[in-house]
Amino acid sequence: MGGKPLSDREYLEHDALGLAELVRRKELTPAELLETALARIERLNPRVNAVIHRLDEAARATARGPLPEGPFQGVPLLLKDLLSGVAGEPFECGSALLRGFRAPHDSELVRRYRRAGFVLAGKTNTPEFGLTPVTEPATRGPTCNPWDLTRTSGGSSGGAAAAVASGMVPVAGGGDGGGSIRIPASCCGLFGMKPTRGRVPTGPDFGELWQGAVVEHVVTRSVRDSAAVLDATAGPDPGAPYYAPPPERSFLEETRRPPGRLRIAFTAQPWLGGVVDPECSAALRAAARLLESLGHEVEEASPVFDGAGFARAFLTMICGELAGDIGEAERAVGRRAGPGNLEPATWALTLLGRSMPAARFSAAVRVLERTARKIAPFFARYDVLVTPTVSAPPVPIGALQPTPRERALLVLLGALRSGALLRGARVLEQTAAKVFDFIPWTPVINATGQPAMSVPLAWSAAGLPLGIHCVGRYADEATLYRLAAQLEQARPWFARLAPLALE
């Protein structure tokens, strides 16, 4: 390539493995590749607000080498500003409470990204403490969808997804505690895999997160990039409370193998919410027909469990876990949390968590565990379950925020610092109901610990992405990657780019 960055067209024609191959063949240097990414961030980020902290100088120093000879040597990577700490760099989790805090060391996952050859180029936007399926933190402002700047990019990995969909980088790190990789992948027309619980390390600072609901991975444009990143990062680290059984072969190799004839169930019946948009239902049925045409055995079926009870238990669990997270944040920064440095809904959830009896938290966790026990037998009959990823096309920015009345009540009750009053007012339940209406499937699979992916197979009449959600058996990412590669070949999406990526 002769000492200059790639053109935008050349850059967008390659996935991360393709770019790394150019580096290996010495057709491109890591420094040249980085400059292309930084130039795109500089030009496009003001439109989408995906990248909130740039690491230009550190990235340039890394790109000058020497770099590890990993599968992604020289490829720029963006990290979500939530769990992936980078030594000495801002680590604020979308919250004013953590403003100015810097990570004391790399997280284990970041160490593995470095060993894979990635060049860390920046941190991406996230809602406060990753609590919502939209990325609209008060501290940083909303991240816009590259397909329509008035719409959400999803959450909580919305900054990551917007960065990849706009072509800033080919891959970005995310985390998924209730759908937070799959939701933004759906909203932004990307591939997003949530690995099995325990597949990816959480050290050195954490054991399990949200009672095992949270797992980190990436959003990508290609299936093989996702598989190769998981190959590079999977496996236990010292002190892990548990880990997923090792795979039979590499996940990248699985993408080259046919899936065989699978038994696939599909359902548009919402587990947690109410109404499903007709375009999402139509996209699901089109996906079912496609799967049938590929030789799979497909039928309409769904596991049966108490969705309303699950939603209450999941929200209760989050309140308890958040209270613990806020306590740790207070100790890290040496100041108290309160209405002045937490958003009203976050502070209200914290108060509920702090006032919660241990017995209530334990009972909620048991509901989540029993739900997993009820769902597991379903996968004795089926290899894969397919649903829409979310219940509607990407919603307008602000649509899932508390209404002015709800916000005013949250502010008032938060100022009184009374968890009992908050429980009595039930204002958080009203806000949570809107959220579960939008994401009626994904949180359940966080509680079960199963792998699941959002595949960009459909677009709405208005040109907005509609992801298809595929759930596999516990520890069986292999089947999902084989199926995803088959779908990618049958309905190629890599060249279908968001309008902003082409500007």
Number of C-alpha atoms within 10 A of each C-alpha: 12 10 10 13 20 18 10 17 10 10 20 21 11 18 21 28 20 16 24 26 19 18 21 17 9 12 12 21 24 29 23 21 24 26 19 20 23 22 14 19 24 14 12 21 19 11 16 22 21 35 28 19 17 19 15 15 10 13 23 19 12 21 25 13 13 12 18 14 14 16 21 29 27 36 30 30 28 29 28 30 30 23 24 23 24 23 14 12 19 20 24 24 25 27 22 19 25 22 15 12 17 17 17 13 15 18 21 22 25 22 15 18 21 22 19 23 25 29 29 26 27 24 28 29 35 37 29 25 20 27 21 22 27 34 30 28 22 14 19 19 16 24 37 28 34 30 25 19 15 16 22 30 39 35 32 33 38 37 37 38 42 38 33 27 30 28 24 30 29 27 28 27 27 32 27 26 25 27 34 30 35 36 33 35 37 32 34 34 33 31 31 32 32 31 28 27 25 25 26 24 27 25 18 15 11 13 16 18 13 21 16 17 24 23 28 27 23 30 33 29 29 23 26 24 23 23 22 20 24 22 19 21 21 20 17 20 16 10 13 17 13 15 17 18 14 13 15 9 10 15 23 20 15 21 22 13 15 13 18 12 14 18 17 24 24 21 19 25 18 21 24 23 20 14 13 19 14 13 18 24 18 15 21 25 19 14 20 24 13 17 20 17 11 15 12 17 15 22 15 13 16 18 14 11 14 12 17 14 14 23 24 17 21 22 17 22 21 21 25 25 20 23 21 15 15 22 15 12 19 15 10 13 15 11 12 13 18 19 18 12 17 22 21 23 22 23 26 27 26 28 25 25 23 20 17 17 11 12 9 14 19 14 14 23 20 13 19 24 15 16 21 19 12 15 17 16 11 18 18 9 11 18 18 23 24 26 29 33 32 30 27 22 25 27 17 16 20 15 14 20 17 20 12 9 10 17 18 13 18 25 18 14 21 24 15 11 19 15 20 13 14 22 16 8 14 10 19 20 15 12 17 18 19 16 19 22 20 27 25 27 25 30 21 25 23 28 25 23 23 22 25 31 29 33 27 29 25 23 18 15 9 9 12 21 23 31 34 25 27 23 26 25 23 18 20 22 26 24 23 24 28 23 23 24 21 20 20 18 10 13 13 14 19 19 10 11 19 22 12 18 20 11 10
